[in-house]
Amino acid sequence: MATSDAEVDVVIVGGGFAGVIAARELSARGRSAVLVEARDRLGGRTYTLDHDGHAMELGGTWVHPLQPHVWSEVDRYGVETETFPVLEGLRQAVVSDGRVVDLSDDDVARAYDAFDQFNAPAATLFPEPFLETLGPDPQGLGKRSLREHLETLQVAPELRDWVEGMCSLIAFGPLDQSGATEVFRTYALAGYSTAQDMAALSATKLVKGTRELIHCIAGQATLADIRLNSPVRRVIQTDEGVRVELESGEAVSARTALIALPMNVLNSVEFEPGLSEIKRTASADRHAGAGMKCYVRVKGDIGNVSIVAPESQAVNYVVTYDHGPEGSWLMVFAAIPKKLQMTKFEDVQGMQQALQPLLPGVEVESIVGWDWSNDPLALGTWCIYRPGQLAKVLPDLRTTEGRLFFAGADSASTWRGFIDGAIESGYRSARDIDDYLTAGGTSANS
Ligand SMILES: Cc1cc2nc3c(=O)[nH]c(=O)nc-3n(C[C@H](O)[C@H](O)[C@H](O)COP(=O)(O)OP(=O)(O)OC[C@H]3O[C@@H](n4cnc5c(N)ncnc54)[C@H](O)[C@@H]3O)c2cc1C
């Protein structure tokens, strides 16, 4: 096996937002780091692809001032933002009872009221959502799936279908496998308001893509040696330090390690000694987020549309990305990809069929996307806990084990599952590692 590097303070495993923020924050504290990332790029589950003249986000896209950690980074680097979807002339609709029902502004207001009604438990379950304390739960709502909770909602059918479609979009996995708490939590974080929730989840994106932001952050990780194409195979912890072995046979030694991997892939790295049972079980069970997001090129000018559909449909949300007489690009979300009858993105027929209930007559030309659930470095989309998983896995998922620290959007306190949560966790872990090294470990720079 190749020799190790000179010892550094921290080896960071994973170059998503959590790992890269930690690298910058550690640099600011005078701590040296080696960041090892398996892919040939930074960003992990955010991925800006240049295609057909657009900076398309194949993963994480939307950010918002209600998400304090990511917004402070946007402000810090002066990264340009824009409203998306464009609201001017936006046609809103829901698929209900097999037909497309157009929604007037009043209808949208009624749909928002229905979503408020759905989220009524948020006030008692998440009285202080930024503090991660769960309120009293005499009815056991914390263990309820989104499907079970939807069955208690009594509103007009098209409003119910709109709420169901929104739940499918937020969960991005099967409703019976997704915890209702996950939807309550974002609603609470957005000030217990549907309008604010919708804005926080899907109203503002970065003009040049998340790629620009992560490169700004990485540019200030001055004491970090960032190594791409460096998949980690094994992490060995001893009394003296941590040795991280790569698939290539190389190794990096450091006083501590920050594991900034998705929860679903934790088990694909070998840890000696093994990780806590809760971490291993969480990784084996996976979170429920397993949907398919892609960009679909269609013939003609589709106009500016935003159409929601319930779980029975293969596509649960479609929104115009760009349109004109030469053709349109749609952003398409499917919470249960196997319903799409597509085995690969070239299968335009499967997508064309799946889109008919939302956009009758639409003709698909091409598809661009990334299959996150079958990507071995992600094994899922954004983190949505299964019913009851929240209470079982947090806070253990981010609990330090000896010299190993843990970060990632999947175990964040507040906007868990979001870019904001990844950044929050990166700030926290850098501070914790610095405190640990100050208290007992010896800094490589001291
Ligand atoms: C389709 C999709 C849409 C989304 N939309 C939004 C949105 O609109 N807004 C929002 O805020 N969030 C969104 N998210 C969620 C957000 O992108 C993620 O929660 C966040 O980016 C995760 O950051 P992270 O650093 O915790 O993990 P990751 O980004 O997953 O980073 C982990 C890194 O570890 C690397 N890695 C894995 N295994 C190894 C190994 N063995 N060795 C070395 N490296 C390894 C991975 O390649 C990856 O780079 C979306 C996610 C997806 C997939």
The ligand as an ORCA input file, in Angstrom:
! r2SCAN-3c Opt
* xyz 0 1
  C     -32.891     15.563     -7.041
  C     -32.584     16.368     -5.814
  C     -33.192     17.600     -5.640
  C     -32.945     18.358     -4.498
  N     -33.513     19.606     -4.377
  C     -33.133     20.408     -3.342
  C     -33.512     21.774     -3.326
  O     -34.192     22.252     -4.248
  N     -33.093     22.545     -2.291
  C     -32.295     22.039     -1.276
  O     -31.935     22.785     -0.360
  N     -31.905     20.751     -1.298
  C     -32.281     19.943     -2.306
  N     -31.826     18.651     -2.372
  C     -31.066     18.119     -1.238
  C     -29.622     18.630     -1.168
  O     -29.062     18.636     -2.459
  C     -28.835     17.704     -0.240
  O     -29.515     17.513      0.978
  C     -27.463     18.255      0.094
  O     -26.826     18.765     -1.058
  C     -26.626     17.155      0.727
  O     -25.332     17.636      1.042
  P     -24.328     16.719      1.884
  O     -23.003     17.384      1.829
  O     -24.902     16.394      3.203
  O     -24.288     15.326      1.091
  P     -23.847     15.008     -0.404
  O     -24.101     16.176     -1.275
  O     -24.470     13.728     -0.787
  O     -22.263     14.840     -0.285
  C     -21.663     13.635      0.110
  C     -20.434     13.396     -0.754
  O     -19.822     12.162     -0.367
  C     -19.274     11.571     -1.536
  N     -19.019     10.171     -1.298
  C     -19.911      9.138     -1.196
  N     -19.258      7.992     -0.929
  C     -17.933      8.290     -0.877
  C     -16.761      7.521     -0.641
  N     -16.798      6.203     -0.411
  N     -15.559      8.149     -0.651
  C     -15.469      9.487     -0.876
  N     -16.561     10.264     -1.114
  C     -17.766      9.670     -1.106
  C     -20.349     11.827     -2.576
  O     -19.860     11.686     -3.882
  C     -20.776     13.253     -2.228
  O     -20.036     14.208     -2.974
  C     -32.058     17.876     -3.502
  C     -31.420     16.640     -3.688
  C     -31.686     15.890     -4.832
  C     -30.976     14.579     -5.020
*
